[in-house]
């Protein structure tokens, strides 16, 4: 049960490192402010893989990095062209 709050914290930290507001991230990921906010707060207990993939892509990281699948804190980032130009 601890994975979702860790996911939310990781998402928030990464979003803030990128200098994005929740609204900006939601727009880039093609989702709503509420979806991002709920995941960050641990209120969204079952975010879909599609949603998490869109968020990861909007942040310029792999889904494995965002979810910390392998327990490493090494960024597996592959910046999309549009983020590299920002």
N, C-alpha and C positions, 0 to 999 in steps of 0.2 A: 504493500500500500504506500510505501514511502517513495516509489518511483515517480508518481505524478507530481508531488510537490517538488522533487528534485528537478524534474523536467521543467516545471514552471519557473523555478529559480534560474535554471540554466538558460531558458528562453529569455527571461527578463534581463539577465546579465549580458547576454549576447546582443540583444536588441539595444541596450544602453551603450555597449561598446561601439556599436555601429552608429550611434547618435540618432536613432530613430525613435519617434513616439509610437505609441500603440496604434494610433490612427494611420501613421505612415506605413508601418509594417503590415497592417491589415490591408491597406490599399495595394501594396506590392504583392501580397500573397493572395489577393482576390477573395478576401474573407471579411468578416465584420470585426469591428472594435471589440464587441462582446466576446467573440470567440478567443481572441488573443488574451483579453483581460481574464477570462475564466481559466484558461490554461495556466497563465502566470500565477493566479491565486490558488490553483489546485482545486478549483470548483468544477472543472471539466474533467471528469474521471475517465473518459473514453474518447479522446480525440482520434479521429480517423487517420489512417495512414496517408490518405490523399491530402488531408489538411496539413498534417505535419510535414509532408514532402513539400507542399507549396510554401510553408513558412520557412523551412530550411533553405529552399531555393531563393526565397526573397532575402534571406540573411547571408547568402553566399556560402553556405556550409553544406556538408552532406547530412543526410538524415541520421546516419550512424553517429556523427559528432553531436548533433542536437540532442539525440536521445541518450548519448553516452553509452551506446550499446556495448562497447568493449572495455569500458571502465578506464580508458586512457583520457588524458586531458590534452592530447595532441590534436590540433585542428586538422581536419581532413577537408580543408576548404578548397573549393574550386570556384572562383568568383565568376558569376555570369558576366557577360560582356556589359550589360546595362549597369551593373553595380561597379564594375571596374572603371567606368567612365564618370562616376559620381564624384 
